[in-house]
Amino acid sequence: MSAFVWIAVVSLAAWVWLLLCQGFFWRTDVRLPRAGEPERWPSVCVVVPARDEASVLPDSLPSLLAQDYPGRAEVFLVDDGSTDGTGELARELARRCGGLPLTVASPGEPPAGWTGKLWAVRHGVALARAREPEYLLLTDADIAHAPDSLRALVAAAGAGGFDVVSQMARLRVESVWERLVVPAFVYFFAQLYPFRRIARPGARTAAAAGGCVLVRAWAAERARIPDAIRHAVIDDVALARAVKGGGGHIWLGLADRVDSVRPYPRLHDLWRMVSRSAYAQLRHNPLLLLGTVLGLALVYLVPPLALVVGLVAADPVTAAAGGLAWLVMAGTYGPMLRYYRQPLWLAPLLPFTAFLYLLMTVDSAVQHHRGRGAAWKGRTYARPDAVTEEG
């Protein structure tokens, strides 16, 4: 057998392993557990870091203020040095919409060693702790919540004994590039952090989705959140690891009625979203980068290439291995496409999307080694451990 036949067979074996042994990552039925209402609703403070978010606040902030929550709840929006009138718009929306009390504050520029988002979160958490809440809801400024979102989060946390309950908001999928890239983004995330493993107390897997994280106040204080993760690029995963590492019980699943309203109409917008943190995910390690590139090529690019080569060369073994691997790949991607209400004919295009992610990851490493750091909303972070926030 030729070397390429062996590569195709290894790629097929990798997909069989992913299908059966990677926590059933491809299933999309991990949703917020339904729970009965508690006898007493605990107090909650909502912290929203916001930098130049005037374009999305009208679609997101009113949904937070309109939460139908029976207990005491309050919203703290922290204006992280915005230049577009984010803070003033938030106050105007609160006056116009009413609902939960809103406090708008500004912490000033972050000191060395802090990302802007986490510095804003720290300021908001400090204000919230003065109210002595039992829970903190950390949510991004582009996230729109259904009216019962907070009730469902708190009820699930109480019933399940979770210290962190996080939902991965449904991202916007309207433009051509969003349809190609966004469902794959969540699919790849679930492949790295299988949701079923996250909730297992003994499992090492820990992750959260930064757009919607409910955390018990005492668990956050015990884990020194956010100070302990002040330099984290991927702050939601770092938060989950800190809480779970301290003995906390965490949960992450897909959201049904929590949505991101932030648009990514161009490939450039999505490219920047992924590349600004991709190399940090690999701990800025060239060997991990090389392994990732080779792994993406083996798992996602080899199957269609093997099928074509096998057909052209009249090599049935190569064609069969490549075709079966591609079929398994498309089959595991189908549930995510259905979750995003996208046509299933996009599933065979996953190798193309994976190739884009490969290029984004390499570009992230190139930008890092050129010393340019990561830029986001007018703020550039040159240090590798102090890159900009997500979302």
LINHU-V177957 format. One record per residue. N is the residue number from 0. RES is the residue in three letters. OMEGA is omega in whole degrees, -180 to 180 (none if undefined). Layout:
# LINHU-V177957
((N:RES:OMEGA) (N:RES:OMEGA))
This chain:
# LINHU-V177957
((0:MET:-179) (1:SER:180) (2:ALA:-178) (3:PHE:176) (4:VAL:179) (5:TRP:179) (6:ILE:179) (7:ALA:179) (8:VAL:177) (9:VAL:178) (10:SER:178) (11:LEU:179) (12:ALA:178) (13:ALA:-179) (14:TRP:175) (15:VAL:178) (16:TRP:179) (17:LEU:-179) (18:LEU:-170) (19:LEU:-167) (20:CYS:-178) (21:GLN:173) (22:GLY:-177) (23:PHE:-175) (24:PHE:-173) (25:TRP:179) (26:ARG:-176) (27:THR:-178) (28:ASP:176) (29:VAL:-177) (30:ARG:-176) (31:LEU:-179) (32:PRO:175) (33:ARG:-177) (34:ALA:177) (35:GLY:-178) (36:GLU:179) (37:PRO:178) (38:GLU:178) (39:ARG:-180) (40:TRP:-179) (41:PRO:180) (42:SER:-176) (43:VAL:170) (44:CYS:-179) (45:VAL:-179) (46:VAL:-177) (47:VAL:173) (48:PRO:-175) (49:ALA:175) (50:ARG:180) (51:ASP:-176) (52:GLU:-177) (53:ALA:-178) (54:SER:-177) (55:VAL:-177) (56:LEU:-180) (57:PRO:180) (58:ASP:-175) (59:SER:-174) (60:LEU:178) (61:PRO:180) (62:SER:176) (63:LEU:-179) (64:LEU:-177) (65:ALA:-179) (66:GLN:178) (67:ASP:-176) (68:TYR:-175) (69:PRO:-179) (70:GLY:180) (71:ARG:-179) (72:ALA:-177) (73:GLU:-177) (74:VAL:175) (75:PHE:176) (76:LEU:-177) (77:VAL:-178) (78:ASP:-174) (79:ASP:175) (80:GLY:-178) (81:SER:177) (82:THR:-176) (83:ASP:178) (84:GLY:-179) (85:THR:-178) (86:GLY:-180) (87:GLU:179) (88:LEU:179) (89:ALA:179) (90:ARG:180) (91:GLU:178) (92:LEU:179) (93:ALA:178) (94:ARG:-175) (95:ARG:-172) (96:CYS:-176) (97:GLY:179) (98:GLY:-178) (99:LEU:177) (100:PRO:180) (101:LEU:172) (102:THR:177) (103:VAL:-178) (104:ALA:178) (105:SER:-176) (106:PRO:-174) (107:GLY:-177) (108:GLU:-179) (109:PRO:176) (110:PRO:179) (111:ALA:178) (112:GLY:180) (113:TRP:166) (114:THR:-179) (115:GLY:-178) (116:LYS:-177) (117:LEU:174) (118:TRP:176) (119:ALA:178) (120:VAL:180) (121:ARG:-180) (122:HIS:180) (123:GLY:179) (124:VAL:178) (125:ALA:177) (126:LEU:-178) (127:ALA:-176) (128:ARG:176) (129:ALA:177) (130:ARG:-179) (131:GLU:179) (132:PRO:175) (133:GLU:178) (134:TYR:171) (135:LEU:172) (136:LEU:177) (137:LEU:-177) (138:THR:-178) (139:ASP:-175) (140:ALA:-180) (141:ASP:-175) (142:ILE:176) (143:ALA:-177) (144:HIS:171) (145:ALA:-176) (146:PRO:-178) (147:ASP:-176) (148:SER:-177) (149:LEU:178) (150:ARG:-177) (151:ALA:179) (152:LEU:-178) (153:VAL:180) (154:ALA:180) (155:ALA:179) (156:ALA:-179) (157:GLY:-177) (158:ALA:-178) (159:GLY:-178) (160:GLY:-178) (161:PHE:174) (162:ASP:175) (163:VAL:171) (164:VAL:-175) (165:SER:175) (166:GLN:175) (167:MET:-177) (168:ALA:176) (169:ARG:-178) (170:LEU:-180) (171:ARG:178) (172:VAL:-179) (173:GLU:-180) (174:SER:180) (175:VAL:-178) (176:TRP:176) (177:GLU:179) (178:ARG:-179) (179:LEU:-167) (180:VAL:-170) (181:VAL:178) (182:PRO:178) (183:ALA:178) (184:PHE:180) (185:VAL:178) (186:TYR:179) (187:PHE:178) (188:PHE:-180) (189:ALA:177) (190:GLN:177) (191:LEU:-176) (192:TYR:-180) (193:PRO:-173) (194:PHE:-178) (195:ARG:-179) (196:ARG:-176) (197:ILE:-176) (198:ALA:179) (199:ARG:-178) (200:PRO:-177) (201:GLY:-178) (202:ALA:-180) (203:ARG:-177) (204:THR:179) (205:ALA:178) (206:ALA:174) (207:ALA:177) (208:ALA:-169) (209:GLY:-179) (210:GLY:-177) (211:CYS:-178) (212:VAL:173) (213:LEU:-178) (214:VAL:175) (215:ARG:-175) (216:ALA:-178) (217:TRP:177) (218:ALA:177) (219:ALA:180) (220:GLU:179) (221:ARG:180) (222:ALA:180) (223:ARG:177) (224:ILE:8) (225:PRO:-174) (226:ASP:-177) (227:ALA:-178) (228:ILE:-170) (229:ARG:-178) (230:HIS:-174) (231:ALA:174) (232:VAL:-180) (233:ILE:-167) (234:ASP:-178) (235:ASP:177) (236:VAL:179) (237:ALA:178) (238:LEU:-179) (239:ALA:179) (240:ARG:-179) (241:ALA:-179) (242:VAL:-179) (243:LYS:178) (244:GLY:178) (245:GLY:179) (246:GLY:-179) (247:GLY:179) (248:HIS:-173) (249:ILE:179) (250:TRP:175) (251:LEU:177) (252:GLY:178) (253:LEU:-178) (254:ALA:173) (255:ASP:-173) (256:ARG:172) (257:VAL:-169) (258:ASP:171) (259:SER:179) (260:VAL:-179) (261:ARG:179) (262:PRO:171) (263:TYR:-170) (264:PRO:-175) (265:ARG:175) (266:LEU:180) (267:HIS:-179) (268:ASP:179) (269:LEU:179) (270:TRP:-180) (271:ARG:180) (272:MET:-177) (273:VAL:-171) (274:SER:-177) (275:ARG:180) (276:SER:-174) (277:ALA:-178) (278:TYR:175) (279:ALA:176) (280:GLN:179) (281:LEU:177) (282:ARG:178) (283:HIS:-177) (284:ASN:-179) (285:PRO:180) (286:LEU:176) (287:LEU:176) (288:LEU:179) (289:LEU:179) (290:GLY:179) (291:THR:179) (292:VAL:179) (293:LEU:179) (294:GLY:177) (295:LEU:180) (296:ALA:-178) (297:LEU:-172) (298:VAL:-172) (299:TYR:-175) (300:LEU:-178) (301:VAL:-176) (302:PRO:180) (303:PRO:179) (304:LEU:179) (305:ALA:178) (306:LEU:-179) (307:VAL:-180) (308:VAL:-180) (309:GLY:179) (310:LEU:-179) (311:VAL:-177) (312:ALA:-178) (313:ALA:180) (314:ASP:-174) (315:PRO:-179) (316:VAL:179) (317:THR:-180) (318:ALA:-179) (319:ALA:180) (320:ALA:179) (321:GLY:-179) (322:GLY:179) (323:LEU:178) (324:ALA:179) (325:TRP:179) (326:LEU:178) (327:VAL:179) (328:MET:-179) (329:ALA:180) (330:GLY:179) (331:THR:180) (332:TYR:-177) (333:GLY:-180) (334:PRO:179) (335:MET:177) (336:LEU:178) (337:ARG:178) (338:TYR:179) (339:TYR:177) (340:ARG:179) (341:GLN:-178) (342:PRO:-176) (343:LEU:178) (344:TRP:175) (345:LEU:-176) (346:ALA:180) (347:PRO:179) (348:LEU:-178) (349:LEU:177) (350:PRO:178) (351:PHE:179) (352:THR:178) (353:ALA:177) (354:PHE:176) (355:LEU:179) (356:TYR:176) (357:LEU:180) (358:LEU:178) (359:MET:180) (360:THR:178) (361:VAL:179) (362:ASP:177) (363:SER:179) (364:ALA:179) (365:VAL:180) (366:GLN:179) (367:HIS:-176) (368:HIS:173) (369:ARG:177) (370:GLY:-178) (371:ARG:-177) (372:GLY:180) (373:ALA:-178) (374:ALA:179) (375:TRP:177) (376:LYS:174) (377:GLY:-180) (378:ARG:-179) (379:THR:179) (380:TYR:-178) (381:ALA:-177) (382:ARG:179) (383:PRO:-179) (384:ASP:180) (385:ALA:-179) (386:VAL:-173) (387:THR:-177) (388:GLU:174) (389:GLU:169) (390:GLY:none))
